[in-house]
Amino acid sequence: MVENMLDVEIWRGKETGRFETYRVPNGSSQTILDVVTWVQRNVEPALAYRFACRVGMCGSCAMTVNGRPRWTCRSHVSKVVKSGRLRIEPLYNMPRIKDLVVDMTPFFEKWQAARGQFKPSITRFDPMERISPDSMRRRAVDAGIECINCGVCHAACDVVAWNNDYLGPAALNRSWTLANDERDADRGGLLSTISRSGGCHSCHTHGSCVEDCPVGLNPAAGIAGLKRMTLTGLLRGDLG
Amino acid sequence: MIQRWRRHPGYWAAIAHRLSGLVLALFLPAHFLVLGLALEGEIVLESAIRWADQPLVKFSEWALIVLLTLHLSLGLRILILEFLPWRGSRQALIGFGALVSILAGSVFLLKLE
């Protein structure tokens, strides 16, 4: 019996490099990550790629598959491959280290620049604050809090590609959850930080982040919320 | 080449909004020039208006109507997205904008004699 094979193009190199084609067994219900692993274990031991949990929890296996950023562990080959073509590249908008691995440092630096840290308003010795799960702000936090920093939205964003200073949808989604956190001590400072050049006002609302987020989050709606919040803050004069 | 991840209505709406804005900006000087002819007298303006009755110019006018309504409705979409709370992808707004533009273009065609 002739085994059903699939031709897969995989990026080899750094910023400059080339696509190498590999023949991979086309098994039933295999994921893109399975394909990359098969190539590394059987054909090309030097192939560099990143993964950890394999079940969509850690967010480390994101790559560009047939032109779209995806979690490779949660992308079935049968659902992604159209007309027998499969092309796997590293994520866009981040420096390439080797083969399918990108340097995520600039991505996480943007989380820092977007003041991604929680600033407590009380100490551990004070009683815990009571936040109603039904409050509007708590529900806004709930809608954005499940981000696992995989970088898919950052790679999909046009503005990130055009503007090096732009904080990007993931970092601004984090800012949005903090801006809605009633326990945060410095909302004015946060809004002031993300109102600067490259902040929330740089978003063009193309919505690629919403299209591609594997968790189904809506960073574009959060960024629009930040735009409104900063405008209200400006009018009230309470931007820090 | 348009990358795969850009092939969604939000991206096309942004492109249509920007390109229609550019074309309308190019049209504006011509528009003001013709309006300015009114200062030079009725006959000069009238001859410019007669010149505009040519089929190719009429076609351009139709294109302008379509682009103007498209730019207007996509601009309103941006204002809605920026100033009103929303969830989901709001892609229906894009469809609505395109529909307004097609309707305006059709009305213009029907009004042609």
Interface residues (C-beta under 8 A of the other chain):
Chain A: N66 G67 R68 P69 A143 A156 D158 H204 T205 H206 G207 S208 V210 E211 D212 N218 A220 A221 A224 G225 K227 R228
Chain B: Q3 R4 W5 R6 H8 G10 Y11 A14 I78 L81 E82 F83 P85 W86 R87 G88 S89
